[in-house]
Amino acid sequence: MKSVVNRFIKIMIFADFLVLSAFGFIGPIMAVFITAELTDGSLKVAGIASMIFLVTKSLLQIPIAKYIDKNRGEWDDFYTMIAGYFIITAIPFLYLFISDARQLYLAQFIYGIGGALAYPGWVSIFARHIDKGKTGFEWSLYSTTVSIGMGLAAFAGGYLADKFGFYVVFILVGIFSFLGTLGLLFIRKEILLSHHLPKVARIEKQQIKMGKKTNRRSF
C-alpha cells in the first residue's frame, strides 16, 4: 500500500520535529534562567536577547535565500540548511557557559545566523518535494506535528527545569537537536542524485547529438 506521504517529506518533518520540539523545552524557562542565573540578568535582558535572535535571522535570511535561489539544484540549499542546523544545535551547549548579558547576546546573535541559514534551505527543499496535489495537507501535517511537539516540550521543559535544573534541560535540548540534524543527512543521497541528474542528462543529450552527426557522416 502506498504511503500517504513520501519518504523525503517524512524525514524532513521528523527532523524538524526533533529540533523545534527540543527548543520548545527552553521556551517557558528562558526568561527565568536569564533573571535567576545571569549576573546582570533581568526581563529587559530577556527581551533584548529575543530581539537579537529575531532581527539577526530576519535580516540575514533574505540575502541567503536569494543566493541559494540563483543556483540550480539543491546542493547549496542542502549544505546551507545543514550548516544552519549544526549552528542551532550548538546554542543550548553555549547556554551552559554564559554568565552575563553580553555572552547571552553573542549566543543569540549566533543563533540568529543559524536560523537564517537553516530556514531558507529547509523551506526550499521541502517545497520541491511535496507530493503533487498534497501541498496544503503536507504543510499542515508539518505544522501540526511541530506544534504538538513544541507544546508537549514546553510542559516537559518547565517540569524538568523545576525538578533537575536549567542545565539538564539545555543538555537534553542539545542532544535532541543534534539527533534531528543528523536525521536530515538521510536525504543527502536524494539531494546528491538530483544534483548530478541534470549533468548526466546534458552529457547524454550531447552524446546523442554527436551520435547523430556521426551517423550523417557515415552515409
N, C-alpha and C positions, 0 to 999 in steps of 0.2 A: 504493500500500500504506500502510495507516495506521500511524503511528509508535507504538512501544510506550509512549512517554512523551510527554505533551503539551508543547507549546512553552513554556508558562508554567513548568512544573516544570524543564525543561531549562535555561532561563535562570537560575532561582534556584540550581540545583545548580552550574552553571558559574561563576556569580558568587561563590558561597561557596567553591568550589574554589580560585579565584584568591586570594581574601582569606586563607583559612585556610592554604593552601599557602604563601603568601607569609610569613605569620608562622611557619610551620614552619621557615623559614630561620634564624630567631632562636633557636629552642628550644635547640639544642645549644651555642650560643655566648654566651648572655646572661650566665651566671654568670662565664664567663671575661672577658667585656667589663667587667663590674662590678668584678671584682677587679684587672684589669690597667689599666683606663683611668680609673676614678674616683679622686679624691684620697684619699677615705676608704672606698674600696670593700673589701668582704670578703664571704665567704659568708653571714655574718649579714645584711648589707645586701641580698644577693640574695634571701634568704628573706623578709625584711620587704617587699621590693618585690613579690614574688609574692603575698604575703598581702594587701597593699593593693589590688591589682587584683581578686583573687577576692572579698574581703569587700565592696568597693565595688559590684562587679557584682551580687553575691548580694543585698545589702540593697536596692538600688535597683530591680532588675528586677521584683520582685513588685508594688510600687505602680504602676510603669509599665504592667505587664501588666493590672492591674485597671482602670487609666484607659482603655486602648485597648479593653478588653472592654466598657466601658459604652457606647461609641459604636457605632452600627450602621454597617455598611460597612467598607471597607478603607482609606479615605483617611488616617485618623490612623495606622493601622498602617504604611502605606507611608512617610509622612513621618517618623515616629519611627524606623523602620528606616534610612532614608537618612541622617538626621542622625547616627545612631549609627555607621554605616559611614564617613561622612566624618571623624568624630572619630577612629575607629580608624585610618584611613588617615594621619592627621596624626602618629600616635605614632612611627613609625620616623624621621620627619624631626626630631621633638623629641629623639630619642636622639642625633642628630648634635651637639647643642649642650650636652648635660648634662655636668657635670664633677664633681659631688659627689652624695652620697646624697639630700640634700633635694630637689634638682632631679629626681632619678630618682623619688622618692616622689610628687612632684607629677605627673610624667608618667604614673605608674602609676594614680594617682587619676583622672586624665582618661581614661585607657584603660578603667578600670572603668565610668565614666559612659557611654562609647561602647558598651561591651559590653552594659550594662543597657538602653540604648535600642535597640540593634540586634537582640538576641536575641528578645524577645517579639514584635516586629513580624514578623520573618522567619518564626518558627515559626507564628504565627497565619495569615499569608498562605499559606505553604507547605501547611499542613494543610487549608485550604479548597479548594485547587486540585489536590489529589491525585486521580488518576483513580479512578473507582469500581471497587472490587474489587482495587485495587493498592496499598493502604496499606502493607502490610508490604514489598512489593517496592520501592516508590519511596523509603521511608525507608531501606531497606537499600542501595539504589543510591546515595543521598546519602551515607550513612555510609562506604560502600566507596570511593567516588570521592574524598571528602575525606581519608580515612585514607591512601590510597595517595599522594595528592598531598603530604600533610604528611610522610609517611615519606621520599619521594624528596627533598623540600625540606630535610629535616633533614640528609641526607647532603650535598646541594649547598651548604647554608649553611656547614657545617663546612669543606668543601673551599675554598669561595670566601673565607671569612674567613681561612683559613690562607694562602691564596695572595695575596689582594689587600687584606686588612684588614677590620675591622669596618664601616667607614663605607660601603664599596662595597655590602656586604650590606644595610645599613639603607636605602640609596637604592633598591636593587632591590626590597626589601620594600615600600617606599612606592609605587613605580611599579606593581607588580603588584596591590597592594591597591587603588590608585586605579582601575585598569582594571576590577577586579571590581566596585567600587562603581558605576562608570559602567554596567556591564552590567545592574545592577538597574533602571536607568532605562528599559530596553526593555520592562518590564512596566507602565510608567506608563499607557499607553494603555488596557490592560485594567482597571487599577485605576480610572482616570477613568470608564470606561464603567460599571463596577459601582457606582460612586458615584452616577452620575446615573440609572441604570435604575430604582431604587425611586421616585425623584421623578417620573420620566416615567410610571411605572405608576400612581402615585397621581393624577397630573393626568388621565391617560386615564380612570381609573375615575370621577373626579369629572365629567369631560365626558360620560361615558356616562350617569351618574345624571341630570345636567342635561338631557341629550337625552331621557331617558325622561319626565322631568317635563314638558318642553315638549310632547312628543307626547300626553301625557294631557290637557293643557290644550287642545290643538287639537281634541279631539273634543267 
